[in-house]
Amino acid sequence: MDVQEYVKKNEGLRLKPYLCTSGKWTIGYGHNLEEGISEYVAEAILDEDIRTAIEDVLDIFSNDKDEFQLILSGNRYIALVDMMFNLGKPRFLTFKRMIQAIKEKNWDKAANELLDSKYATQVGQRAINNANFLRKG
C-alpha cells in the first residue's frame, strides 16, 4: 500500500462539504476548504462543470447531436453553455420563451427573451454579451 492509498483509506471520500471533527469545512479526502484550493483543482472543477453544462444544453436542444452543433455552432453554443453553467438546469428551464425561440431559430426573439429577465439584471454585461451571441451567431 502506498501513502495515497493509506490516507484515502483513513480519511474516506466525501463528495459534499461537511464539518470535520475539528469543526472545519472539509471535502473530498479530508481537504480543508478554509485553506482554499489550488488553481489546478479550480480548473479541474471548471472542466467538469462545463461538461455538465454542455450535456444539459444538448439534453434540452438536441435529439441529434450533429444537427444541434450545425444549428448552434460557435457563439450561440458558447452563450447557451455559459448561461447553463451560470444558472444551472432548473433555472435555465424557466426561460421557456427563449428556449422555444431557439428551437424555432428565431434568434432576435431568443436574445430579447434573455434580456427581458431577472438574470439579465443580475449579470449585466454577461447577459448582453450572451444575447448578442444568440442574435448574431
Secondary structure, DSSP 8 states (H G I E B T S, - for coil): --HHHHHHHHH--EEEEEE-TTS-EEEETTEEGGG---HHHHHHHHHHHHHHHHHHHHHHH-SSHHHHHHHT-HHHHHHHHHHHHHH-HHHHTT-HHHHHHHHTT-HHHHHHHHHSSHHHHHHTHHHHHHHHHHHH-
